[in-house]
Amino acid sequence: MRLDEGTAGKSTSLVAGGAGFLGCHLIDYLLHEGRSVICVDSFLTGTFENVARFNGNENFTLVRQDVLDPLQIERPVDEVYNLACAASPPRYQADPHHTLMTSVVGTSNLLDFAMSQEARFLQASTSEVYGDPEVHPQTEDYTGSVNCTGPRACYDEGKRAAEAMCFDFLRLGKVDARVARIFNTYGPMMRADDGRIVSTFIIQALRGRDLTVFGDGSQTRSFCYVSDLIEGLVRLMRVEPNPQAPVNLGNPAEFTVSELAATVSKKIPSARSIRRLPLPQDDPRRRRPDISRAAMLLGWTPKIDLDEGLSRTIAWFREPEGATKITEAAE
Ligand SMILES: NC(=O)c1ccc[n+]([C@@H]2O[C@H](COP(=O)([O-])OP(=O)(O)OC[C@H]3O[C@@H](n4cnc5c(N)ncnc54)[C@H](O)[C@@H]3O)[C@@H](O)[C@H]2O)c1
């Protein structure tokens, strides 16, 4: 592995979707490296609170725009991270056409921008490209089992199309594009109200409510703590040579949803019991990344286990900043 030291500590990264959960952690990381950062975000699911701490930093610029519109940024940029896309099912299903267009037209606009700047490009793809997988754990060679007509298709198929576009730009020598397939990631700065499983359980437990489990709770997920994920994204952006293939980034420790609920309940004794709800359509039964490629190419493996990551996340939700979110969160 060789990380490109030539780009670290200098120059400008553009982070599309930088006001979202992962984006604001990535910006924090890049600013700490000494880079300048341009955050492009429409604030569809991102918040001003997420980027408020960067205000006043001369290396930080905020551009409010939808990536469906071509970028008009004149400053030189040498890294483009495309994280723009609502990530939680209730949010991306609220306007499915916009979600699909964000991945297709938005990624096209950002690739064109990267090409005009001769910048590297990293696409935040997702484990959802594997759909409800028949192969376990999921290796990058598995081509997936996605229902292209279901309610999750606007997200899953949009991300698959975006991957196809990245690899076309790469093959044609237009952009040095890289693709990260991100598995469930959690941590501080998650929205309390967007229906992601970890934040939902934490909020329900802190409010003394039942934890809502879809189906019988035997479906599995693998949860990656946010600092580990960000480290993986930056390594993938900088690694030489270009991997020329997607790279899974996630924590391979696999838990059932019932196990996650039990762990949260143990850490937050005010939690009541479990309330079961019907399983949503096309909900994946099993999820676990095979991360051998990331380990080999990037020298990357996650460091924070679920116990530690949950403790840190719960501590953040208990802080005044997080507590406001609990009050604001929908039931
Ligand atoms: N968090 C995870 O577990 C996870 C897992 C797999 C993939 N991802 C991917 O990582 C990226 C970031 O995820 P996140 O968890 O931070 O989600 P998020 O919803 O918190 O952040 C997405 C950001 O993109 C912005 N955005 C959405 N559509 C836009 C548009 N058309 N134009 C401009 N900005 C737009 C939102 O306002 C928000 O700030 C997403 O692309 C998501 O698909 C995340």
Ligand as a Chemical Component Dictionary entry (heavy atoms), coordinates in Angstrom:
data_LIG
# 
_chem_comp.id                   LIG 
_chem_comp.type                 NON-POLYMER 
_chem_comp.pdbx_formal_charge   0 
_chem_comp.three_letter_code    LIG 
# 
loop_
_chem_comp_atom.comp_id 
_chem_comp_atom.atom_id 
_chem_comp_atom.alt_atom_id 
_chem_comp_atom.type_symbol 
_chem_comp_atom.charge 
_chem_comp_atom.model_Cartn_x 
_chem_comp_atom.model_Cartn_y 
_chem_comp_atom.model_Cartn_z 
_chem_comp_atom.pdbx_ordinal 
LIG N1  N1  N 0  -24.418 6.169  6.888  1  
LIG C1  C1  C 0  -24.453 4.973  6.365  2  
LIG O1  O1  O 0  -24.612 3.978  7.078  3  
LIG C2  C2  C 0  -24.253 4.782  4.873  4  
LIG C3  C3  C 0  -24.216 3.459  4.375  5  
LIG C4  C4  C 0  -24.046 3.282  3.011  6  
LIG C5  C5  C 0  -23.859 4.360  2.164  7  
LIG N2  N2  N 1  -23.893 5.623  2.676  8  
LIG C6  C6  C 0  -23.747 6.734  1.731  9  
LIG O2  O2  O 0  -22.919 7.748  2.265  10 
LIG C7  C7  C 0  -23.420 9.031  1.900  11 
LIG C8  C8  C 0  -23.625 9.868  3.150  12 
LIG O3  O3  O 0  -24.545 9.207  3.998  13 
LIG P1  P1  P 0  -25.039 9.874  5.354  14 
LIG O4  O4  O 0  -25.288 8.775  6.306  15 
LIG O5  O5  O -1 -24.132 10.964 5.746  16 
LIG O6  O6  O 0  -26.443 10.459 4.877  17 
LIG P2  P2  P 0  -27.104 11.870 5.175  18 
LIG O7  O7  O 0  -28.503 11.807 4.699  19 
LIG O8  O8  O 0  -26.863 12.255 6.597  20 
LIG O9  O9  O 0  -26.234 12.844 4.267  21 
LIG C9  C9  C 0  -26.484 13.036 2.901  22 
LIG C10 C10 C 0  -26.209 14.502 2.584  23 
LIG O10 O10 O 0  -26.415 14.716 1.197  24 
LIG C11 C11 C 0  -27.208 15.888 1.038  25 
LIG N3  N3  N 0  -27.956 15.750 -0.222 26 
LIG C12 C12 C 0  -28.881 14.811 -0.536 27 
LIG N4  N4  N 0  -29.309 14.978 -1.796 28 
LIG C13 C13 C 0  -28.648 16.064 -2.283 29 
LIG C14 C14 C 0  -28.674 16.738 -3.525 30 
LIG N5  N5  N 0  -29.452 16.344 -4.540 31 
LIG N6  N6  N 0  -27.851 17.825 -3.681 32 
LIG C15 C15 C 0  -27.049 18.232 -2.681 33 
LIG N7  N7  N 0  -26.997 17.626 -1.470 34 
LIG C16 C16 C 0  -27.792 16.558 -1.285 35 
LIG C17 C17 C 0  -28.105 15.931 2.255  36 
LIG O11 O11 O 0  -28.639 17.214 2.520  37 
LIG C18 C18 C 0  -27.143 15.446 3.332  38 
LIG O12 O12 O 0  -26.408 16.510 3.877  39 
LIG C19 C19 C 0  -24.689 8.808  1.100  40 
LIG O13 O13 O 0  -24.407 8.910  -0.265 41 
LIG C20 C20 C 0  -25.092 7.400  1.460  42 
LIG O14 O14 O 0  -25.770 6.776  0.401  43 
LIG C21 C21 C 0  -24.094 5.857  4.001  44 
# 
loop_
_chem_comp_bond.comp_id 
_chem_comp_bond.atom_id_1 
_chem_comp_bond.atom_id_2 
_chem_comp_bond.value_order 
_chem_comp_bond.pdbx_ordinal 
LIG N1  C1  SING 1  
LIG C1  O1  DOUB 2  
LIG C1  C2  SING 3  
LIG C2  C3  SING 4  
LIG C2  C21 DOUB 5  
LIG C3  C4  DOUB 6  
LIG C4  C5  SING 7  
LIG C5  N2  DOUB 8  
LIG N2  C6  SING 9  
LIG N2  C21 SING 10 
LIG C6  O2  SING 11 
LIG C6  C20 SING 12 
LIG O2  C7  SING 13 
LIG C7  C8  SING 14 
LIG C7  C19 SING 15 
LIG C8  O3  SING 16 
LIG O3  P1  SING 17 
LIG P1  O4  DOUB 18 
LIG P1  O5  SING 19 
LIG P1  O6  SING 20 
LIG O6  P2  SING 21 
LIG P2  O7  DOUB 22 
LIG P2  O8  SING 23 
LIG P2  O9  SING 24 
LIG O9  C9  SING 25 
LIG C9  C10 SING 26 
LIG C10 O10 SING 27 
LIG C10 C18 SING 28 
LIG O10 C11 SING 29 
LIG C11 N3  SING 30 
LIG C11 C17 SING 31 
LIG N3  C12 SING 32 
LIG N3  C16 SING 33 
LIG C12 N4  DOUB 34 
LIG N4  C13 SING 35 
LIG C13 C14 SING 36 
LIG C13 C16 DOUB 37 
LIG C14 N5  SING 38 
LIG C14 N6  DOUB 39 
LIG N6  C15 SING 40 
LIG C15 N7  DOUB 41 
LIG N7  C16 SING 42 
LIG C17 O11 SING 43 
LIG C17 C18 SING 44 
LIG C18 O12 SING 45 
LIG C19 O13 SING 46 
LIG C19 C20 SING 47 
LIG C20 O14 SING 48 
# 
